Amino acid sequence: MNVEEMIKRINELYHKSQAEGLNDAELKEQQELRRAYVANIRGNLKSQLDSIYIKEADGSVHKLEKKQGE
């Protein structure tokens, strides 16, 4: 399922929950879709951060790294 379809289904389930409520299967589907959507967003953010390079004042360039202790 692509992101657009995932968002559309999440929104459908949300509107249904507001109007009439969801059954157990729909609640489980909603949770799984939300989890998958957040995982997708985190993956995209991580790949963007992995492609960032820092240019220092002396002209040297190095890759952005995690802080120690994280």
C-alpha positions as CSV (number, residue, x, y, z in Angstrom):
1,M,0.0,0.0,0.0
2,N,1.5,3.4,-1.0
3,V,1.5,6.4,1.3
4,E,-1.5,8.1,-0.4
5,E,-3.7,5.0,0.0
6,M,-2.5,4.6,3.6
7,I,-3.5,8.2,4.4
8,K,-6.8,7.9,2.7
9,R,-7.7,4.7,4.6
10,I,-6.5,6.2,8.0
11,N,-8.8,9.2,7.3
12,E,-11.7,7.0,6.4
13,L,-11.3,5.0,9.6
14,Y,-11.0,8.3,11.6
15,H,-14.2,9.7,10.1
16,K,-16.1,6.5,10.7
17,S,-14.9,6.3,14.3
18,Q,-16.2,9.9,14.8
19,A,-19.6,9.1,13.2
20,E,-20.5,5.6,14.4
21,G,-17.5,3.9,16.0
22,L,-15.2,1.1,14.9
23,N,-15.3,-2.6,15.5
24,D,-12.3,-4.5,16.8
25,A,-10.9,-5.4,13.4
26,E,-11.1,-1.8,12.2
27,L,-9.4,-0.5,15.4
28,K,-6.6,-3.0,14.8
29,E,-6.3,-2.0,11.2
30,Q,-6.2,1.7,12.2
31,Q,-3.4,1.1,14.7
32,E,-1.4,-0.9,12.2
33,L,-1.8,1.7,9.5
34,R,-0.8,4.5,11.8
35,R,2.3,2.5,13.0
36,A,3.3,1.9,9.3
37,Y,2.8,5.5,8.4
38,V,4.9,6.8,11.3
39,A,7.6,4.2,10.4
40,N,7.6,5.5,6.9
41,I,8.0,9.1,8.0
42,R,10.8,8.2,10.4
43,G,12.6,6.3,7.6
44,N,12.3,9.2,5.2
45,L,13.6,11.6,7.9
46,K,16.5,9.3,8.7
47,S,17.5,9.0,5.0
48,Q,17.4,12.8,4.7
49,L,19.6,13.3,7.8
50,D,22.0,10.6,6.6
51,S,22.6,12.7,3.4
52,I,23.5,15.9,5.3
53,Y,27.1,17.1,5.4
54,I,28.5,19.9,7.6
55,K,30.9,22.4,6.2
56,E,33.2,23.8,8.9
57,A,34.6,27.3,9.0
58,D,38.1,25.9,8.0
59,G,36.5,24.5,4.8
60,S,36.5,20.8,5.9
61,V,33.4,18.8,5.2
62,H,32.1,15.9,7.3
63,K,29.0,13.9,7.6
64,L,26.4,14.7,10.3
65,E,26.7,12.2,13.1
66,K,24.7,11.2,16.2
67,K,25.6,12.9,19.4
68,Q,27.5,10.7,21.9
69,G,25.2,8.9,24.4
70,E,22.3,8.5,22.0
